[in-house]
């Protein structure tokens, strides 16, 4: 892996927590030149200090804003000269049933998870085309199968995967690889930051984080898949089973998913 990433310029969105942070650290160890962004200046400064001797560029950016994405790409190219690999990792989740939820929550999730990836990819594409590089979208099983109480998140990941599949087909003869990766439940801040019905972060999660795949393992699998230029990566047995069941036994999967996310008729938040 180190030989593949050495001296490549890799842009990772959302690199201050979870999978994104692990990606940044592993890429630096592998000899890549890495750019990343986040909305929290303090976390970005900590990341920079932890990797002070490495070729790391950090900047504050809200990828739901097209101008921020333009500046991110421009600053990355100014710093490193080009972009070989773009990993659209930044994302946000939500936990609330539609009947109780403001439409603005859906819009915010879509702006970050889908449009943020679209903005960054559109602006980085000329450089990636020139280098015959790679475009990655960090998706979810929710991109294959809608999850109750996560409607906005599921919609954004379905949109992301559909768009990446379209883009992959457009670029099939260009030498650029387009792929989407689907972690299962991974130790990450995304559930704590998930939005409630009014658009405010929950600040906690009902899930047992200790039973989940680590962010480091998830990042390693993503990087191995980039090196192998895969099309898709579904990381867990549960994820693969869900994709299979939803394709061939959709009605049964409806009930299976409902039972997982509801207890005594109430959504587990």
Phi and psi in degrees as a GROMACS rama.xvg file:
@    title "Ramachandran Plot"
@    xaxis  label "Phi"
@    yaxis  label "Psi"
@TYPE xy
-61.1451  -39.8568  UNK-2
-64.5804  -35.9352  UNK-3
-69.2773  -42.8539  UNK-4
-90.1122  -10.8315  UNK-5
-57.2851  125.803  UNK-6
69.5801  0.667073  UNK-7
-74.8553  146.751  UNK-8
-94.9582  117.364  UNK-9
-121.09  127.475  UNK-10
-105.963  122.121  UNK-11
-116.65  116.912  UNK-12
-81.5454  146.205  UNK-13
66.1223  55.8952  UNK-14
-98.5337  16.1689  UNK-15
-98.7145  -11.3101  UNK-16
-142.364  159.461  UNK-17
52.5371  -132.812  UNK-18
-59.9273  -42.2108  UNK-19
-60.5965  -44.0434  UNK-20
-64.8317  -42.1713  UNK-21
-63.6614  -39.1368  UNK-22
-60.3227  -46.8694  UNK-23
-58.2269  -48.6866  UNK-24
-65.3003  -41.7892  UNK-25
-69.699  -35.9763  UNK-26
-65.8092  -40.2484  UNK-27
-64.4017  -41.5369  UNK-28
-61.913  -34.6783  UNK-29
-79.6173  -1.09838  UNK-30
93.1043  11.5253  UNK-31
-79.1107  158.858  UNK-32
-97.0763  120.394  UNK-33
-119.329  134.52  UNK-34
-117.458  142.344  UNK-35
-148.919  167.256  UNK-36
-142.019  166.099  UNK-37
-169.067  174.65  UNK-38
-98.1176  -10.6984  UNK-39
-103.851  107.223  UNK-40
-61.9814  -38.9348  UNK-41
-62.2101  -43.9011  UNK-42
-65.78  -38.077  UNK-43
-63.9588  -41.3017  UNK-44
-64.3411  -39.6441  UNK-45
-63.5096  -41.8645  UNK-46
-63.1076  -40.8709  UNK-47
-65.421  -41.556  UNK-48
-65.3077  -38.3908  UNK-49
-67.1739  -22.6912  UNK-50
-126.779  40.5557  UNK-51
-61.9997  -29.3635  UNK-52
-93.7541  3.23608  UNK-53
-100.696  158.443  UNK-54
-76.8128  75.8212  UNK-55
-119.585  130.402  UNK-56
-117.089  127.663  UNK-57
-124.522  148.341  UNK-58
-154.261  149.61  UNK-59
-75.6274  129.469  UNK-60
-156.742  140.463  UNK-61
-106.386  105.182  UNK-62
-71.6922  -7.19755  UNK-63
-74.1268  -9.47198  UNK-64
-105.515  121.474  UNK-65
-59.7401  -39.2345  UNK-66
-64.6563  -37.0067  UNK-67
-64.2454  -39.5117  UNK-68
-65.9152  -40.3773  UNK-69
-61.3879  -43.1809  UNK-70
-67.0793  -37.3123  UNK-71
-60.4634  -48.2469  UNK-72
-65.8313  -44.3021  UNK-73
-61.4817  -44.0391  UNK-74
-69.3517  -36.7127  UNK-75
-63.5403  -45.335  UNK-76
-67.3665  -37.0848  UNK-77
-63.2901  -38.0592  UNK-78
-74.9661  -46.0395  UNK-79
-114.142  -8.96975  UNK-80
93.968  -20.4185  UNK-81
-168.73  -175.43  UNK-82
-139.182  125.453  UNK-83
-96.2701  -39.811  UNK-84
-135.756  131.841  UNK-85
-116.321  122.395  UNK-86
-111.175  104.839  UNK-87
-79.9008  88.6089  UNK-88
-102.87  -31.3919  UNK-89
-57.7689  136.414  UNK-90
-165.342  167.202  UNK-91
-142.258  151.871  UNK-92
-117.411  -179.617  UNK-93
-153.079  154.491  UNK-94
-140.147  98.098  UNK-95
-173.488  145.076  UNK-96
-76.6858  149.864  UNK-97
-56.0802  -40.12  UNK-98
-59.9262  -26.7866  UNK-99
-104.374  2.3458  UNK-100
-111.259  136.898  UNK-101
-67.4704  140.055  UNK-102
-60.676  -27.7569  UNK-103
-60.3512  -30.1053  UNK-104
-64.2386  -44.3437  UNK-105
-61.385  -42.4082  UNK-106
-64.2649  -41.4297  UNK-107
-63.9315  -43.2919  UNK-108
-63.7719  -43.3009  UNK-109
-65.7256  -38.7939  UNK-110
-61.5455  -38.8842  UNK-111
-81.3197  -53.263  UNK-112
-74.0547  -35.3415  UNK-113
-102.616  -58.7352  UNK-114
-67.0215  -32.0287  UNK-115
-60.6687  -43.3583  UNK-116
-66.1199  -39.6789  UNK-117
-62.5968  -47.9204  UNK-118
-58.7823  -50.3583  UNK-119
-64.1102  -42.2138  UNK-120
-66.8759  -44.5038  UNK-121
-56.5483  -43.4634  UNK-122
-79.4746  -27.8003  UNK-123
-87.6709  -13.9967  UNK-124
-57.5721  -41.8566  UNK-125
-57.4469  -37.53  UNK-126
-72.7242  -41.3528  UNK-127
-67.4764  -37.5048  UNK-128
-61.2176  -45.7374  UNK-129
-60.842  -36.665  UNK-130
-93.0478  -0.407594  UNK-131
50.9458  49.5515  UNK-132
-91.4922  -148.187  UNK-133
-136.009  139.559  UNK-134
-117.329  127.194  UNK-135
-122.829  138.366  UNK-136
-116.149  123.778  UNK-137
-84.6545  106.463  UNK-138
-105.399  -138.631  UNK-139
-170.507  162.575  UNK-140
-58.1468  -26.2816  UNK-141
-63.7341  -12.4579  UNK-142
-81.9016  -14.918  UNK-143
-102.522  -33.0925  UNK-144
-140.044  119.376  UNK-145
-62.2395  136.763  UNK-146
-111.257  130.795  UNK-147
-63.9405  139.686  UNK-148
76.9323  -2.79943  UNK-149
-126.457  37.9303  UNK-150
-60.0104  -45.3057  UNK-151
-66.3425  -40.0515  UNK-152
-64.3398  -46.5328  UNK-153
-61.3851  -42.6753  UNK-154
-61.1738  -42.5515  UNK-155
-66.8302  -36.8706  UNK-156
-77.2781  -34.4945  UNK-157
-60.8415  -44.1852  UNK-158
-62.9833  -43.7398  UNK-159
-60.1319  -47.6063  UNK-160
-68.4767  -40.2112  UNK-161
-63.1313  -41.548  UNK-162
-68.0576  -42.3997  UNK-163
-64.633  -36.3022  UNK-164
-65.1058  -40.8883  UNK-165
-61.8823  -46.4932  UNK-166
-64.4445  -40.6227  UNK-167
-57.7756  -42.0825  UNK-168
-68.4285  -39.1339  UNK-169
-59.6015  -37.2172  UNK-170
-100.232  13.4204  UNK-171
-57.0653  -34.062  UNK-172
-102.168  13.4325  UNK-173
-94.028  -14.811  UNK-174
90.7215  -5.9985  UNK-175
-87.4292  135.738  UNK-176
-101.212  130.047  UNK-177
-115.158  127.699  UNK-178
-142.952  157.63  UNK-179
-131.48  139.044  UNK-180
-119.318  142.013  UNK-181
-125.629  91.0327  UNK-182
-66.0217  156.818  UNK-183
-85.9866  -153.25  UNK-184
-67.397  121.457  UNK-185
-126.432  143.289  UNK-186
-60.6931  116.296  UNK-187
-163.807  165.165  UNK-188
-84.9043  -3.65248  UNK-189
-63.6326  -32.8243  UNK-190
-76.162  -35.6688  UNK-191
-65.6368  -34.7681  UNK-192
-86.7748  -3.72719  UNK-193
-57.5281  143.996  UNK-194
-84.3451  144.578  UNK-195
-89.5939  -169.098  UNK-196
-65.0851  -18.8846  UNK-197
-103.336  -0.59319  UNK-198
94.1414  10.2049  UNK-199
-98.2547  147.113  UNK-200
-65.8645  141.237  UNK-201
-65.5865  -43.5659  UNK-202
80.1185  1.76215  UNK-203
-155.645  168.519  UNK-204
-137.283  144.536  UNK-205
-83.1301  -7.04442  UNK-206
-83.0656  153.118  UNK-207
-85.0535  98.2336  UNK-208
-62.747  -29.3548  UNK-209
-67.8928  -19.4194  UNK-210
-93.3671  3.35348  UNK-211
-98.8051  163.24  UNK-212
-62.9984  140.083  UNK-213
-73.7141  154.164  UNK-214
-61.8083  -34.2236  UNK-215
-64.6631  -44.3815  UNK-216
-64.8096  -41.2709  UNK-217
-61.1973  -45.6895  UNK-218
-62.0092  -41.3503  UNK-219
-62.0383  -42.0482  UNK-220
-64.875  -38.9163  UNK-221
-63.1106  -46.2311  UNK-222
-65.9673  -38.6111  UNK-223
-62.8519  -37.7178  UNK-224
-70.8367  -34.3037  UNK-225
-63.4357  -45.0637  UNK-226
-61.2392  -38.2578  UNK-227
-83.0678  -2.69657  UNK-228
53.8667  49.6992  UNK-229
-72.6142  166.435  UNK-230
-89.9062  -50.2744  UNK-231
-138.914  158.527  UNK-232
-142.718  114.51  UNK-233
-107.022  120.109  UNK-234
-88.4721  -22.7443  UNK-235
-120.778  157.568  UNK-236
-61.9166  -41.8332  UNK-237
-59.709  -41.5851  UNK-238
-63.6654  -46.7267  UNK-239
-63.4327  -39.2582  UNK-240
-64.6999  -41.2576  UNK-241
-64.3281  -43.1615  UNK-242
-61.6923  -44.8264  UNK-243
-63.6358  -48.8449  UNK-244
-62.8324  -40.7739  UNK-245
-67.504  -30.0161  UNK-246
-74.9759  -41.5434  UNK-247
-105.351  -23.8169  UNK-248
-135.017  62.7889  UNK-249
-62.1991  -38.6224  UNK-250
-65.7896  -41.7449  UNK-251
-65.3336  -36.5494  UNK-252
-67.8984  -35.4035  UNK-253
-52.5273  -49.0888  UNK-254
-68.5441  -40.8267  UNK-255
-60.5733  -45.2774  UNK-256
-68.7225  -40.4596  UNK-257
-57.9791  -45.5595  UNK-258
-65.5987  -30.4011  UNK-259
-71.5579  -38.7278  UNK-260
-98.1845  -4.47276  UNK-261
-123.022  143.401  UNK-262
-131.798  124.187  UNK-263
52.1653  38.0578  UNK-264
81.3265  -1.33921  UNK-265
-109.895  139.39  UNK-266
-65.1795  130.997  UNK-267
-77.8786  116.889  UNK-268
